[in-house]
Amino acid sequence: MNDATQDFVRPGYETQPIPGFPHAPSDWSREQAEEAAQTEGLELTEAHWEVVRALQELCTQNAEPDLNARDLHDALDEHFHPEGGIKYLYQLFPKGPLAQGCLLAGVEPPGGTQDQGMGSAV
């Protein structure tokens, strides 16, 4: 159930953050991410979970509707620069860090994510 529905059904109800994933969407679970990863052919490591956390945080901080693929791509590149940036992220998510990462993080991929130059393979 999304946050808007929760507010309507249970006024004043606050969801508890998932340990280790403080910015996770209220309808997200680690088990759902693991199932999605299996479908995508990914074997999740702690590095994958770090990207999931980063995407959840970035999408929470930038919830405005004008968040686009380029902005998110650049933010991920900067966040993971010490590890190798986008090249590192493509090693973790071969079909694209935005497409696969957003799927696992339970966040809506921004407009333009289906552009091969922006982190997804179409």
PENOR-V97639 format. One record per residue. RES is the residue in one small letter. PHI is phi in radians with two decimals (* if undefined). PSI is psi in radians with two decimals (NA if undefined). Layout:
res:RES phi:PHI psi:PSI
res:RES phi:PHI psi:PSI
//
This chain:
res:m phi:* psi:2.25
res:n phi:-1.33 psi:2.97
res:d phi:-1.09 psi:-0.67
res:a phi:-1.12 psi:-0.73
res:t phi:-1.16 psi:-0.74
res:q phi:-0.99 psi:-0.78
res:d phi:-1.07 psi:-0.64
res:f phi:-1.30 psi:-0.81
res:v phi:-1.29 psi:-0.71
res:r phi:-2.25 psi:1.39
res:p phi:-0.98 psi:2.32
res:g phi:1.46 psi:-0.08
res:y phi:-1.26 psi:2.32
res:e phi:-2.08 psi:2.28
res:t phi:-1.37 psi:2.58
res:q phi:-1.55 psi:2.34
res:p phi:-1.11 psi:2.58
res:i phi:-1.35 psi:2.24
res:p phi:-0.93 psi:2.24
res:g phi:1.53 psi:-0.19
res:f phi:-2.35 psi:1.19
res:p phi:-1.15 psi:-0.34
res:h phi:-1.89 psi:0.26
res:a phi:-1.16 psi:2.49
res:p phi:-1.03 psi:2.64
res:s phi:-1.11 psi:-0.44
res:d phi:-1.72 psi:0.27
res:w phi:-1.72 psi:2.57
res:s phi:-2.47 psi:2.69
res:r phi:-1.07 psi:-0.62
res:e phi:-1.11 psi:-0.71
res:q phi:-1.09 psi:-0.72
res:a phi:-1.12 psi:-0.70
res:e phi:-1.13 psi:-0.68
res:e phi:-1.14 psi:-0.76
res:a phi:-1.10 psi:-0.70
res:a phi:-1.09 psi:-0.73
res:q phi:-1.09 psi:-0.75
res:t phi:-1.08 psi:-0.64
res:e phi:-1.42 psi:-0.12
res:g phi:1.37 psi:0.46
res:l phi:-1.80 psi:2.39
res:e phi:-1.77 psi:1.91
res:l phi:-1.27 psi:2.36
res:t phi:-2.11 psi:3.07
res:e phi:-1.05 psi:-0.55
res:a phi:-1.09 psi:-0.70
res:h phi:-1.11 psi:-0.75
res:w phi:-1.12 psi:-0.58
res:e phi:-1.12 psi:-0.69
res:v phi:-1.16 psi:-0.73
res:v phi:-1.01 psi:-0.82
res:r phi:-1.06 psi:-0.77
res:a phi:-1.10 psi:-0.77
res:l phi:-1.11 psi:-0.75
res:q phi:-1.07 psi:-0.74
res:e phi:-1.18 psi:-0.81
res:l phi:-1.06 psi:-0.72
res:c phi:-1.26 psi:-0.52
res:t phi:-1.24 psi:-0.75
res:q phi:-1.23 psi:-0.51
res:n phi:-2.05 psi:0.97
res:a phi:-1.34 psi:-0.04
res:e phi:-1.17 psi:2.63
res:p phi:-1.14 psi:-0.25
res:d phi:-1.55 psi:0.16
res:l phi:-1.11 psi:2.16
res:n phi:-2.11 psi:3.01
res:a phi:-1.06 psi:-0.70
res:r phi:-1.07 psi:-0.81
res:d phi:-1.07 psi:-0.78
res:l phi:-1.19 psi:-0.70
res:h phi:-1.01 psi:-0.85
res:d phi:-1.15 psi:-0.67
res:a phi:-1.14 psi:-0.72
res:l phi:-1.14 psi:-0.74
res:d phi:-1.02 psi:-0.77
res:e phi:-1.18 psi:-0.78
res:h phi:-1.06 psi:-0.69
res:f phi:-1.82 psi:0.35
res:h phi:-0.99 psi:-0.77
res:p phi:-1.04 psi:-0.49
res:e phi:-1.53 psi:-0.21
res:g phi:2.22 psi:0.07
res:g phi:1.12 psi:-2.42
res:i phi:-1.10 psi:-0.63
res:k phi:-1.05 psi:-0.74
res:y phi:-1.09 psi:-0.77
res:l phi:-1.14 psi:-0.62
res:y phi:-1.22 psi:-0.45
res:q phi:-1.18 psi:-0.62
res:l phi:-1.37 psi:-0.69
res:f phi:-2.18 psi:1.46
res:p phi:-1.05 psi:-0.48
res:k phi:-1.56 psi:0.11
res:g phi:2.09 psi:2.21
res:p phi:-1.12 psi:-0.54
res:l phi:-1.34 psi:-0.85
res:a phi:-1.12 psi:-0.97
res:q phi:-1.27 psi:-0.66
res:g phi:-1.11 psi:-0.80
res:c phi:-1.13 psi:-0.65
res:l phi:-1.03 psi:-0.84
res:l phi:-1.23 psi:-0.59
res:a phi:-1.36 psi:-0.23
res:g phi:1.29 psi:0.43
res:v phi:-1.96 psi:2.65
res:e phi:-1.21 psi:2.18
res:p phi:-1.16 psi:2.41
res:p phi:-1.20 psi:2.82
res:g phi:-0.99 psi:2.44
res:g phi:1.60 psi:0.00
res:t phi:-1.15 psi:-0.48
res:q phi:-1.42 psi:0.37
res:d phi:-1.69 psi:2.17
res:q phi:-1.00 psi:-0.49
res:g phi:-1.41 psi:-0.07
res:m phi:-1.96 psi:0.22
res:g phi:1.87 psi:0.43
res:s phi:-2.55 psi:2.67
res:a phi:-1.89 psi:2.18
res:v phi:-1.75 psi:NA
//
